[in-house]
């Protein structure tokens, strides 16, 4: 049986994504009600080239609650951080753990690692995609508002990895996505073309929020963009999600 990885939302079918979220909701309820039982005895290797408090804690806590273990590896803890070929790291690490998650820079890094890994690989963030965050966001909507299929979601902000993942989500979960970005920060053109009529694109955040069932955004400057902070603040003026956006959403 071929090893399957989760490097973007497109790696699972719409039916499989729905099953993952349904199971997550059930397991969340079981934990809350005190009826959760450990179900796995696995080891997760976590490679962090980009740090994140929430990502580390959520993955480690999740593995512990399910009966498994997680090993945290910072750039200083891996040969990747010292120039070892990705292929070699993938071969060696995947002999010692049952699953690997990577939070790194380029999507090509996780794809290359997965190509040489003997175990499944999870993308915990790259510059191109953030699929785990999208699963959590869609799960949250379903828990509070019901099915997301056929609904309207507004993305306001940068055409970044989160925006690209929302485009993938619109394709996989079949909802309409209204995107508003500042000029020069547009969404990935190839993904926009693939999504077709599911998307509407503008540079007007109020227009994007109009009639939406969900309004979502991201930070103006992501990790690695600190030098652009002041310039981005100027370009993203007016793209905050605030009460004005909420009012537009309700119209």
C-alpha positions as CSV (number, residue, x, y, z in Angstrom):
1,X,0.0,0.0,0.0
2,X,1.4,3.4,-1.0
3,X,2.4,5.8,1.7
4,X,0.0,8.8,1.8
5,X,1.1,12.2,2.9
6,X,-0.8,15.4,3.9
7,X,1.1,18.2,2.2
8,X,-2.0,20.2,1.0
9,X,-5.7,19.9,1.3
10,X,-5.7,18.4,-2.2
11,X,-3.9,15.2,-1.0
12,X,-7.2,14.0,0.5
13,X,-10.5,13.6,-1.3
14,X,-13.5,15.7,-0.2
15,X,-15.1,12.6,1.4
16,X,-11.8,11.9,3.3
17,X,-11.6,15.5,4.5
18,X,-15.2,15.3,5.7
19,X,-14.4,12.0,7.6
20,X,-11.3,13.6,9.2
21,X,-13.3,16.5,10.5
22,X,-16.2,14.3,11.7
23,X,-13.7,12.1,13.6
24,X,-12.0,15.1,15.1
25,X,-15.3,16.5,16.3
26,X,-16.2,13.2,17.9
27,X,-12.8,12.8,19.5
28,X,-13.0,16.3,20.9
29,X,-16.4,15.6,22.4
30,X,-15.1,12.3,23.9
31,X,-12.2,14.1,25.6
32,X,-14.5,16.7,27.0
33,X,-16.8,14.1,28.3
34,X,-14.0,12.0,29.8
35,X,-14.6,8.9,27.6
36,X,-11.5,9.2,25.4
37,X,-9.3,6.1,25.3
38,X,-5.7,6.0,24.0
39,X,-5.9,4.6,20.5
40,X,-2.3,4.7,19.1
41,X,1.2,3.8,20.2
42,X,3.1,5.8,17.7
43,X,6.0,8.3,17.6
44,X,5.7,11.6,15.8
45,X,8.9,13.4,14.7
46,X,8.3,17.1,14.6
47,X,10.8,19.2,12.4
48,X,10.5,22.9,13.1
49,X,12.5,25.2,10.8
50,X,9.9,27.8,11.6
51,X,8.9,28.1,15.3
52,X,5.3,28.2,16.6
53,X,4.1,27.8,20.1
54,X,0.6,26.7,19.1
55,X,1.7,24.2,16.5
56,X,4.2,22.5,18.8
57,X,1.8,22.4,21.8
58,X,-1.2,21.2,19.7
59,X,0.7,18.4,18.0
60,X,2.5,17.3,21.2
61,X,-0.7,17.4,23.3
62,X,-2.6,15.6,20.6
63,X,-0.1,12.7,20.5
64,X,0.0,12.5,24.3
65,X,-3.8,12.4,24.5
66,X,-4.0,9.6,21.9
67,X,-1.4,7.5,23.7
68,X,1.6,8.3,21.4
69,X,4.8,10.3,21.8
70,X,6.2,13.4,20.0
71,X,9.8,14.3,19.5
72,X,10.6,18.0,18.9
73,X,13.4,18.9,16.6
74,X,14.5,22.5,16.1
75,X,16.9,23.6,13.3
76,X,19.8,23.1,15.8
77,X,18.7,19.5,16.5
78,X,18.7,18.2,12.9
79,X,21.2,17.8,10.2
80,X,18.9,19.7,7.9
81,X,19.9,22.8,9.8
82,X,23.5,22.0,8.9
83,X,23.2,21.3,5.3
84,X,22.5,17.5,5.2
85,X,20.6,16.6,2.0
86,X,16.8,16.4,2.5
87,X,16.8,12.9,1.0
88,X,19.2,11.6,3.7
89,X,17.3,13.1,6.6
90,X,14.1,11.7,5.3
91,X,15.5,8.2,4.9
92,X,17.1,8.2,8.4
93,X,14.3,9.8,10.4
94,X,11.5,7.8,8.8
95,X,13.2,4.6,10.0
96,X,12.9,5.7,13.6
97,X,9.5,7.3,13.8
98,X,6.0,6.4,12.6
99,X,5.0,9.8,11.2
100,X,6.8,13.1,10.5
101,X,5.4,16.7,10.6
102,X,7.4,19.5,9.1
103,X,7.0,23.3,9.6
104,X,9.4,24.9,7.1
105,X,9.9,27.4,4.3
106,X,9.3,26.2,0.8
107,X,6.7,23.6,-0.2
108,X,9.4,21.9,-2.3
109,X,11.1,20.9,1.0
110,X,8.2,18.9,2.4
111,X,7.5,17.4,-1.0
112,X,11.1,16.3,-1.4
113,X,11.2,14.9,2.2
114,X,7.9,13.0,1.5
115,X,9.3,11.5,-1.7
116,X,12.1,9.8,0.3
117,X,10.2,9.1,3.5
118,X,9.1,5.6,4.6
119,X,6.3,7.1,6.7
120,X,3.6,9.6,6.2
121,X,4.5,13.3,6.2
122,X,2.3,16.2,7.4
123,X,2.8,19.8,6.3
124,X,2.5,21.9,9.4
125,X,3.2,25.1,7.4
126,X,5.1,26.1,4.4
127,X,5.4,29.4,2.5
128,X,2.8,28.1,0.1
129,X,0.2,26.2,2.2
130,X,-1.1,25.7,5.7
131,X,-3.5,22.7,5.4
132,X,-3.7,21.8,9.1
133,X,-4.9,25.3,10.0
134,X,-7.6,25.1,7.4
135,X,-8.8,21.8,8.8
136,X,-9.1,23.4,12.2
137,X,-10.9,26.5,10.8
138,X,-13.4,24.4,8.8
139,X,-14.0,22.2,11.8
140,X,-14.7,25.3,13.9
141,X,-17.2,26.6,11.4
142,X,-19.0,23.2,11.2
143,X,-19.2,23.0,15.0
144,X,-20.7,26.4,15.4
145,X,-22.6,26.9,12.1
146,X,-23.2,23.6,10.5
147,X,-22.0,22.4,7.0
148,X,-19.8,24.8,5.1
149,X,-20.8,23.5,1.7
150,X,-22.6,26.1,-0.3
151,X,-21.7,28.9,2.2
152,X,-19.8,32.1,1.5
153,X,-16.4,32.8,3.0
154,X,-14.5,36.1,2.8
155,X,-10.7,36.2,2.8
156,X,-9.4,39.6,3.6
157,X,-5.6,40.3,3.5
158,X,-2.5,38.9,1.9
159,X,-2.7,36.4,-0.9
160,X,-0.4,34.2,1.1
161,X,-0.2,30.5,2.2
162,X,-3.4,30.9,4.2
163,X,-5.2,32.4,1.2
164,X,-4.0,29.6,-1.0
165,X,-5.2,27.0,1.5
166,X,-8.6,28.7,1.6
167,X,-8.8,28.4,-2.2
168,X,-8.0,24.7,-1.9
169,X,-10.7,24.5,0.8
170,X,-13.2,26.2,-1.4
171,X,-12.5,23.5,-4.1
172,X,-12.6,20.6,-1.7
173,X,-15.5,21.6,0.5
174,X,-17.5,23.3,-2.3
175,X,-18.1,26.8,-0.9
176,X,-17.8,30.3,-2.4
177,X,-14.7,32.3,-1.5
178,X,-14.7,36.1,-1.8
179,X,-11.1,37.3,-1.7
180,X,-9.9,40.9,-1.2
181,X,-6.2,41.7,-1.2
182,X,-4.2,45.0,-1.5
183,X,-2.8,45.7,-4.9
184,X,0.5,43.7,-5.3
185,X,-0.5,41.0,-2.8
186,X,-2.9,39.0,-5.0
187,X,-3.7,35.3,-4.6
188,X,-1.8,32.6,-6.5
189,X,-3.0,33.0,-10.1
190,X,-2.8,29.3,-10.9
191,X,-5.0,28.3,-7.9
192,X,-7.5,31.1,-8.8
193,X,-7.8,29.6,-12.3
194,X,-8.4,26.1,-10.9
195,X,-11.1,27.3,-8.5
196,X,-13.0,29.0,-11.3
197,X,-16.5,30.3,-10.4
198,X,-16.1,29.4,-6.7
199,X,-14.0,32.6,-6.3
200,X,-14.6,36.3,-6.6
201,X,-11.5,38.6,-6.5
202,X,-11.3,42.3,-5.7
203,X,-9.2,44.9,-3.8
204,X,-12.2,45.9,-1.7
205,X,-12.5,44.3,1.7
206,X,-16.0,45.6,2.4
207,X,-17.2,44.1,-0.9
208,X,-15.6,40.8,-0.1
209,X,-17.2,40.7,3.3
210,X,-20.7,41.5,2.0
211,X,-23.1,38.6,2.5
212,X,-20.4,36.3,3.9
213,X,-21.1,33.6,6.4
214,X,-17.5,33.7,7.6
215,X,-14.9,36.4,7.5
216,X,-11.3,35.4,8.0
217,X,-7.8,36.9,7.7
218,X,-4.2,36.6,8.8
219,X,-1.4,38.7,10.2
220,X,-0.1,41.4,7.8
221,X,3.6,40.3,8.2
222,X,4.3,36.6,8.6
223,X,7.5,35.0,9.9
224,X,10.4,36.1,7.8
225,X,8.8,39.3,6.7
226,X,9.7,41.4,9.7
227,X,11.8,43.8,7.5
228,X,8.6,44.5,5.5
229,X,6.5,45.3,8.6
230,X,6.3,49.1,8.2
231,X,5.7,49.0,4.4
232,X,3.0,46.3,4.8
233,X,1.2,48.3,7.5
234,X,0.8,51.1,4.9
235,X,-0.4,48.7,2.1
236,X,-2.8,46.8,4.4
237,X,-4.5,49.9,5.9
238,X,-8.2,49.3,5.7
239,X,-7.9,45.5,5.5
240,X,-8.4,44.8,9.2
241,X,-11.3,42.5,10.1
242,X,-13.3,44.6,12.6
243,X,-16.8,45.7,13.3
244,X,-17.1,47.4,9.9
245,X,-16.4,44.0,8.2
246,X,-18.9,42.4,10.6
247,X,-21.5,44.9,9.5
248,X,-20.9,44.2,5.9
249,X,-21.1,40.5,6.5
250,X,-24.6,40.9,8.0
251,X,-25.9,42.9,5.0
